[in-house]
C-alpha cells in the first residue's frame, strides 16, 4: 500500500512519466524541431546580413546616409580617403552645400561598372556630382565580398572638372592649402615667367615652381608666401598663380625713370619725340621692337598742336631679383589742334634689367 502511495506521489511530481511513449516522442521531436528552426533562423539571419553587407549598393547606401546626416567627413576619414589638406568639417560642408535641398541618388556607371570593380555615379537631383569607385575590403563569414570606397572622383565628364589643384608660384615660395604647408614633394616641375622670357641675355630668367595636389574634395583656400610676405594669388583656367612680390622702396626709386621712358614713348607716337632718345633707354628685344614701330599719327605732321599727359599710373610692380623687375604703366596722352582733339589711352607693360648699375628697358608689351 505504501508503494502505491509513493508511485502516485511520484506521478504527481513528474507528470511526464504519466505520458505515453508516443506523446513523449512528440514532445521531444517538437522541442528539437523548435531548436533546429531557431538555429536555422539565426544562421539565415547571419547569411542574409552577410549577403546584404556584400552588396556594392550597401556601401553606396551608407555613403548617402552619411551625406544626409551631415557627417560624411567623419566617414570619409575612417575610409582612409581624407587627405592631409582637408578636414572632416571641410568635406562635410562641401557635401552639404552640394546636396542641400536636392535628392541624392546613384546609378551604375555605364561602360565602367563590373561585378569585380563596381563604379557608380552620384547624383544631386539630375546633376552628376561624382564618380564613386569601390574596391574589395574583405570576405565576410559567408565568403561574400564586402566593399569599401577606393576613390571619389568629381571629374565625371571632363578633365577640367577634377578637384586636383595646380599652383604656380615664384621659386622658393611657401605654399599653404587650407592652412597646411605643402611639402616640396608636391613640386612637379618649374617654368620660366612668360613675361620675362626675353631677358636671359642679361640676367637669369625668373622661374616659377609648379605644385600639383590631387585627391581633394573641394577647391581649397590657397595662400603663398615669400620671405614671410603673402603674395597676390589668382585663379585662372590653368589653376592658381602667385605673383612675384612688389618692392615699395625700389618702386619709389624708379618711379620717375619709368614715367620718363613711358612719356618719351608717347612723344614719339605723336612725332614730338626722338627714336634715338627713346632707344637710349632700351636694350635687346625692346630696342629691336621699337625700331620697327613707326610714329602712328603721321597726319599730325605739319599741323600745329599741343599735348599733355594726365592720369599717369604705375601698377603691378613685380621684383624678380635685384637686377630685374616689371610693371604696368598707364596714362592719357591728350592732343589738341585748331580743328579738333584726341586722347590716346596708353597702356604698357615694361620689363627692366640692370646693366652696369643702370636700369634698362629689355622688353615691353602694348596692352
C-alpha positions in Angstrom: 0.0 0.0 0.0 2.8 2.2 0.9 4.5 1.6 -2.5 1.3 2.5 -4.4 1.1 5.8 -2.5 4.7 6.6 -3.3 4.0 5.9 -7.1 1.0 8.2 -7.0 3.1 10.9 -5.4 5.9 10.4 -8.0 3.5 10.7 -10.9 2.0 13.9 -9.4 5.5 15.3 -9.1 6.6 14.3 -12.6 3.6 14.3 -15.0 5.9 13.5 -17.9 6.0 9.9 -16.6 2.3 9.5 -17.0 2.5 10.3 -20.8 2.6 7.5 -23.3 5.7 6.8 -25.2 4.2 8.3 -28.4 3.4 11.6 -26.7 6.9 11.7 -25.2 8.3 11.3 -28.6 6.1 14.1 -30.0 7.3 16.5 -27.3 10.9 15.6 -27.7 10.6 15.9 -31.5 8.8 19.2 -31.3 11.3 20.6 -28.9 14.2 19.5 -31.1 12.4 21.0 -34.2 12.0 24.3 -32.4 15.7 24.4 -31.6 16.6 23.4 -35.2 14.3 26.1 -36.6 15.6 28.7 -34.2 19.2 27.8 -35.1 18.3 27.9 -38.8 16.7 31.3 -38.4 19.9 32.6 -36.7 22.0 31.1 -39.4 19.7 32.5 -42.1 19.7 35.9 -40.5 23.5 35.9 -40.4 23.6 34.7 -44.0 21.2 37.4 -45.2 23.1 40.0 -43.2 26.4 39.0 -44.7 24.7 38.9 -48.2 23.3 42.4 -47.7 26.7 43.7 -46.5 28.3 42.1 -49.5 26.2 44.1 -52.0 28.1 47.1 -53.5 24.9 49.1 -53.3 25.1 48.7 -49.5 28.3 50.8 -49.4 26.6 53.4 -51.6 23.6 53.5 -49.3 25.9 54.1 -46.4 27.6 57.0 -48.2 24.2 58.5 -49.0 23.1 58.1 -45.4 26.1 59.9 -44.1 25.7 62.7 -46.6 22.1 63.1 -45.4 23.2 63.1 -41.7 25.8 65.7 -42.4 28.7 63.7 -41.0 30.1 62.3 -44.3 33.5 63.9 -43.5 34.0 61.6 -40.5 33.1 58.5 -42.5 35.4 59.6 -45.4 38.2 59.9 -42.9 37.5 56.4 -41.5 37.5 55.1 -45.0 41.1 56.4 -45.5 40.1 58.9 -48.2 40.7 62.2 -46.3 43.9 63.8 -47.4 46.3 65.9 -45.4 44.9 69.2 -46.6 41.3 68.8 -45.8 39.4 68.2 -42.5 36.2 66.3 -41.7 34.3 69.6 -41.5 35.5 70.9 -44.9 34.4 67.7 -46.6 31.0 67.6 -44.7 30.3 71.3 -45.5 31.1 70.7 -49.2 28.8 67.7 -49.5 26.1 69.6 -47.5 26.3 72.6 -49.8 26.3 70.4 -52.9 23.3 68.3 -52.0 21.3 70.7 -49.8 17.6 70.6 -50.9 18.3 68.0 -53.6 17.5 64.4 -54.0 20.6 62.2 -53.5 20.8 59.1 -55.7 23.3 56.9 -57.5 23.4 54.7 -60.6 25.8 52.2 -62.0 28.3 54.0 -64.3 27.7 52.7 -67.8 30.8 51.3 -69.5 32.8 51.1 -66.3 30.7 49.1 -63.8 31.5 45.4 -63.4 31.0 42.8 -60.7 34.7 42.9 -59.8 35.1 46.7 -60.0 31.8 48.5 -59.2 31.7 52.1 -60.2 28.7 54.4 -59.5 27.7 58.0 -60.4 26.4 60.1 -57.5 23.6 62.5 -58.4 22.1 65.6 -56.8 18.7 65.6 -58.5 19.6 65.1 -62.2 23.1 66.6 -61.9 26.1 64.3 -61.9 28.3 65.2 -59.0 30.9 62.4 -58.7 32.1 59.1 -59.9 32.5 56.6 -56.9 34.7 53.6 -57.3 34.6 50.6 -54.9 37.3 48.1 -54.1 37.2 44.8 -52.2 37.5 45.3 -48.4 37.4 41.7 -47.1 35.5 38.5 -47.3 32.9 38.1 -44.5 31.9 34.9 -42.7 29.8 33.6 -45.6 32.5 34.5 -48.1 30.7 37.4 -49.5 32.9 40.3 -50.7 32.5 43.5 -48.6 33.2 46.7 -50.4 34.9 50.0 -49.5 35.2 53.2 -51.4 38.5 53.4 -53.2 38.0 56.8 -54.8 35.5 59.6 -55.2 36.2 61.5 -58.4 34.4 64.7 -59.2 35.7 64.6 -62.7 32.6 62.8 -64.1 32.5 64.1 -67.6 35.5 66.3 -68.3 39.1 66.7 -67.1 38.7 70.3 -66.2 36.1 69.4 -63.5 38.6 67.5 -61.4 39.3 68.7 -57.9 43.0 68.5 -58.4 44.9 71.7 -57.9 47.8 73.2 -59.8 49.6 76.1 -58.1 52.3 78.1 -59.9 54.5 80.2 -57.5 57.7 82.1 -57.5 60.6 79.8 -57.0 61.3 79.2 -53.3 57.9 80.3 -52.1 55.9 78.6 -49.3 52.5 77.2 -50.3 49.6 76.6 -47.9 46.4 74.7 -48.6 43.6 75.2 -46.1 46.3 76.4 -43.6 48.5 73.3 -44.1 52.0 73.8 -45.5 52.6 72.0 -48.8 55.8 69.9 -48.9 58.2 70.4 -51.8 57.5 66.8 -52.6 54.4 68.1 -54.5 56.6 70.2 -56.9 56.2 68.6 -60.3 58.3 71.0 -62.3 59.2 74.6 -63.0 58.5 77.1 -65.7 60.0 80.4 -66.8 58.0 83.6 -66.1 56.5 84.2 -69.5 56.6 88.0 -69.2 60.4 87.8 -68.8 61.3 85.3 -71.5 63.5 87.8 -73.4 65.8 88.8 -70.6 68.1 85.8 -70.5 70.9 87.5 -72.4 71.3 89.9 -69.5 70.0 88.3 -66.2 68.8 84.9 -65.0 65.3 84.3 -66.3 62.8 84.4 -63.3 61.4 80.9 -62.6 58.3 79.5 -61.1 57.8 76.3 -59.1 54.7 74.2 -60.1 52.9 72.3 -57.4 50.2 69.7 -58.2 47.9 68.3 -55.5 45.3 65.7 -56.2 42.7 63.9 -54.2 40.9 67.0 -52.9 37.1 67.0 -52.4 36.6 70.7 -52.9 38.5 73.8 -54.1 41.0 74.8 -51.3 42.0 78.1 -49.7 45.4 78.7 -51.3 47.9 81.1 -49.8 51.5 81.7 -50.9 54.3 83.4 -49.0 57.7 84.7 -49.9 60.1 85.7 -47.1 57.0 85.7 -44.8 55.0 88.1 -47.0 51.8 86.9 -48.5 51.8 87.1 -52.3 49.0 88.1 -54.6 47.3 85.0 -55.9 44.7 84.5 -58.7 42.8 81.6 -60.1 42.9 81.2 -63.8 41.9 78.4 -66.2 45.2 76.6 -65.5 45.0 76.8 -61.7 46.3 79.1 -59.0 49.0 81.6 -59.9 51.0 83.6 -57.3 53.0 86.6 -58.5 56.4 87.8 -57.6 56.2 90.4 -54.8 56.5 94.1 -55.1 59.1 96.4 -53.6 57.9 99.8 -52.5 61.4 101.1 -52.0 62.6 100.1 -55.5 59.4 101.5 -57.0 59.9 104.8 -55.3 63.5 104.9 -56.6 62.4 104.0 -60.2 59.1 105.8 -60.5 60.4 108.9 -62.3 62.6 106.8 -64.5 59.7 104.5 -65.5 57.5 107.5 -66.3 60.3 109.2 -68.3 60.6 106.2 -70.6 56.8 105.9 -71.0 56.4 109.7 -71.7 59.1 109.5 -74.4 57.2 106.6 -76.0 54.1 108.8 -76.2 56.0 111.7 -77.6 57.5 109.5 -80.3 54.0 108.3 -81.2 52.8 111.8 -82.0 56.0 112.9 -83.7 57.2 115.0 -80.7 60.0 112.7 -79.6 63.1 111.2 -80.9 63.6 107.5 -81.6 67.2 107.9 -80.8 66.4 109.4 -77.4 63.8 106.7 -76.7 66.1 103.9 -77.8 68.8 105.1 -75.4 66.7 103.8 -72.6 66.4 100.3 -74.2 68.4 97.2 -74.9 67.7 93.8 -76.5 64.2 93.0 -77.6 62.7 96.3 -76.6 65.2 98.3 -78.7 64.7 96.0 -81.7 60.9 96.1 -81.4 60.8 99.9 -81.0 62.9 100.4 -84.2 60.2 98.6 -86.1 57.3 100.8 -84.9 56.7 104.0 -86.9 55.1 107.1 -85.4 51.4 106.3 -85.7 50.0 109.7 -86.3 51.9 110.9 -89.2 48.9 113.0 -90.2 49.9 115.4 -87.4 53.0 116.4 -89.3 52.7 120.0 -90.4 49.9 120.7 -88.0 50.2 123.0 -85.1 49.1 121.2 -81.9 49.7 120.9 -78.2 49.7 117.9 -76.0 49.7 117.0 -72.3 49.9 113.8 -70.3 47.4 113.0 -67.5 46.4 110.2 -65.2 49.8 108.6 -65.0 49.8 105.4 -63.0 52.2 102.6 -62.3 50.8 99.3 -61.1 51.6 95.5 -60.8 55.2 96.3 -59.8 57.0 92.9 -59.5 60.6 92.5 -58.3 62.0 89.2 -59.6 65.6 89.8 -58.4 68.0 92.6 -57.6 68.5 93.1 -61.3 65.1 92.5 -62.8 61.6 93.9 -62.4 58.4 94.6 -64.3 55.4 96.9 -64.1 52.4 98.3 -65.9 52.3 101.9 -67.0 49.1 103.7 -67.9 48.3 107.3 -68.8 46.3 109.5 -71.1 48.0 111.4 -73.9 45.8 114.4 -74.9 46.4 116.0 -78.2 44.7 119.3 -79.3 44.9 121.2 -82.5 42.9 124.1 -84.1 40.1 121.9 -85.5 39.9 119.0 -83.1 41.4 116.9 -80.3 42.0 113.3 -79.4 43.1 111.3 -76.4 45.2 108.2 -76.6 44.9 105.7 -73.7 48.5 104.4 -73.4 48.8 101.0 -71.6 52.2 99.4 -71.5 53.9 96.6 -69.6 57.7 97.1 -69.0 60.4 94.7 -68.1 63.6 96.3 -66.8 67.0 94.8 -66.2 70.1 96.3 -64.5 73.2 96.5 -66.7 76.4 98.1 -65.4 74.5 99.6 -62.5 71.8 101.2 -64.7 68.2 100.1 -65.3 67.4 99.4 -69.0 64.2 98.5 -70.7 64.7 95.0 -72.0 61.2 94.2 -73.2 57.7 95.7 -73.3 54.2 94.9 -74.4 51.4 97.1 -75.5 48.2 96.2 -73.6 
